[in-house]
Structure formats: C-alpha cells, structure tokens
Amino acid sequence: LLNLSIFTILILFTFSLVVNIYLLLGLKHSEALSWKPRYVLLKNLIVSDLLLTLTISLPALHCLLWRETLIFSFRCIVQYFTGAVAILGSLLTVSSMALERFVYTCHGIHYLRIMTNMRLYCFMILIWLLALAGAGSSTALVLMGRANFGRIPAGFVCEPEVVQAQLEPSNYFETFNKIFIGSVLFLCLLVFSFSYGRMYQEARLVQQPFQQDNARARCTIFFYFAIFLLQLFPSIIKLITMFGRDVDNHIYMLMLSLVPPCVNPVAYGIRNKEVSQALARLCGSKKLKELF
C-alpha cells in the first residue's frame, strides 16, 4: 500500500509540474492571450498551483522514498507558511476567475472599461496580500504557541493538524484556522454561486424568447461548479478534520491536495480552444527549442 501511495504521489507531482509549466509557457509566449484578464488570472492560478505542488510533494516524497521521518523544525514552519499561501492564493484566484466570467457575460459592453489592467493587477496584489496575511497570522500564532521543535510528528507534510499537535495546549491557533478557513471557503462559495447563478439566469433570458433549451449553458455551469467543488474539497476536509482528533489520513490528504493542481490546468486552460491553439503553436515553434 505504501509503494502504491508513493507511485500515486509521484504521478500526480509529475503531471502537475509538466502540465502547469507547459501551460504557463504557452500563455507567456502567446501575444494574443498574454494581455487578456481571463488568462492573466489563469497564469496567477498556475503559479499558485506550482507553488503548492512543489511545497507539499518534494518533502513528502523525500520522507517516503528515503524512509525518513518528518522533524518539526523551522524548515517545517516555512513549509507550512508557503503551503498556506499557495492554497489561499489558488482558492481566491479561482473565485476571481468566476467573477471575471460574470463581468464578461453579464456586462460585456462595459467589460474592457471595468477590467482595466490597473484594476486587474491591483486585484491580483490584493489576492496575494490576503493569502500572505492569513498564512502569516497563522504562522505567527505557531511561533507564539511555544512549539516543541525537534519532535517527530505523525505525518509527511507540515499541515495544520501536524503543527497543532506540536504546540503547547492553546486554542488560539486552532480557533483562528477554523474561523479563517471557514470564512474563506464561505466567501469563495458565495462569489462562485453569485457569478455562475447570474450567468445562468442571463443565458435563460437569451434563449427563452426563442423557445430553445439552454442545455449547453447548463452543462458548462455544472462543469465549472464541479471543478470548483473539487478545488474546495481538500480545504473542506481539512476544516472537518480540525474538529476530529482521531483522524489519521495524512497520506490520503496529501494525495487529495495534489488533485486540484492537476485538474485546474486542464479545466481552465487546455480545455479552452484559444489556449489549445497557443500550446500547439508553442510545440512547433523555435521558442520551445530555445528554452530546452
């Protein structure tokens, strides 16, 4: 079972790394897509996913392949902070992408006036500031909680449950994580539900006068809703496990956390016709040969 878990993590890590880097190169070298708000946000999502993949996969694979144990140290704290920033960045970026689609669909006439480069970059800075503030506050509570450095925790990655077990009895860290993660998940669900709900209503208003079925709009919304739930699922499970002390699922949570970085580039990038064409041009271009 351990060998199967290692193989699964290795496959997820490799797939996420290759596909996300390939997609990032395709977007970077496509002049037609590089300036569009939708793909600027997609590049931000790719960066978050790559950061998450590297942060949780490399230490876990090192522990599993070399049969070494995780030691709670300052390096573990850095890993916890980086992973938290990456997860929060991914969640907030996906929600922002839903909001951008809402503006494009429901306010198309004013789209370029609303989604200016200045506003877009300010919004992206706000995303990273929120992620850094949340992760930084949680990490500060760890350092203030009289952590027992040098101990060997149960787990392969410094996630909230692992860190919580190394602290002196205190409810501040746990309470902050519950409230903050719960608030972020609620905000993301609210933004996504509002954005795609309004888009669905807009599609119905367009098609009803012609007495046609809006099956395509319905399927598209259901597809992105499923992808969005998949993005939230690891964080929801982590939030639930914070209320249960006897949950021993570190390796399964690790694999589950690697699924969104593998699915996101396919769902939001490669599935898109414009992106697929850009990637096809990259394959046959001299730029790719120059990079390697």
Buried (B, 14 or more C-beta within 10 A) or exposed (E): EEEEBBEBBBEBBEBBBEBBEBBBBBBBBBEEBEEBBBBBBBBBBBBBBBBBBBBBBEBBBEBBEEEEEBEBBEEBBEBBBBBBBBBBBBBBBBBBBBBBBBBBBBBEEEBEEBBEEEEBEEBBEEBBEBBBEBBEBBBEBBEEBEBEEEEEBEBBBBBBBBBBBBBEEEEEBBEBBBEBBBEBBEBBBEBBEEBBEBBBEBBEEEBEEEEEEBEEBEEBBEEBBEBBEBBBBBBBBBBEBBEEEEBEBBBEBBBBBBBBBBBBBEBBBBEBEBBEBBBEBBEEEEEBEEEE
